[in-house]
Amino acid sequence: MAKSDRFEIVFKEGNALTNAQRMILVDRETGVNYLFIQAGYAGGLTPLLDAGGKPLVTPPEP
């Protein structure tokens, strides 16, 4: 698997130039979901958590 294929963008909203851009990324190796937010030159990345505080995991596709 090429490095550029590890993460899949499953949701994208906004434009980082005019307002905050929000993306949900899924790690194809682990299934962990991440929230990425970018506004101008600032940005942040965090794993999404379920109600129990554990990482939200998307099951791999067969």
N, C-alpha and C positions, 0 to 999 in steps of 0.2 A: 504494500500500500504506500503510495507516494505521500510525503508529508502534507501536501495541500489537500489530500482526501480524508484526513483524519476527522475533521470537524464538518458537520452539515448544518447549514442555516435552515431552521425550520420555521422561523417567524422573523419578519423584518418590518419595522414601522418607523416613519420619520426620516429626516434628512439632517445629518450632523451639521450642515452649514447654516440652516435656518432655524432649527430647533433640535431637541435631543433625538438621537437615533437609538432605537432599541432593537436588540436582536436576541433570539434564543438559539443557542448552538447546542448540538448534541455531539458528544465524543463517540465516534463510531466504534472505538475499541472497548470502552467501559460502559457506554450508555448513559453517562452522567450528563444532565442538562445544566447549561450555564446561561446566565443573563449578562449581556454586554450592553452598556450604555455609553454613548459618546456624545458630547456636547462641545463643539468648537475644538479646542486643543486638549480637552480633558476627557478621560474615559475611565471605566471601571468594569471589572469582571468578577462575578461571584457565582458559586453553584446555587441552583435552585433547591430548596429543601421541602420535604413533605411535612405533614402536621406533627410527626414525631421527631423532627429535627434531623432526619437522615437525608442524604442526597436523593433527589428525584432522578430515577433511572428509567430510561426508555428501553424496553426489551429489544434485542437485536432482531432484525428482519431475517426470515429464513432464506 
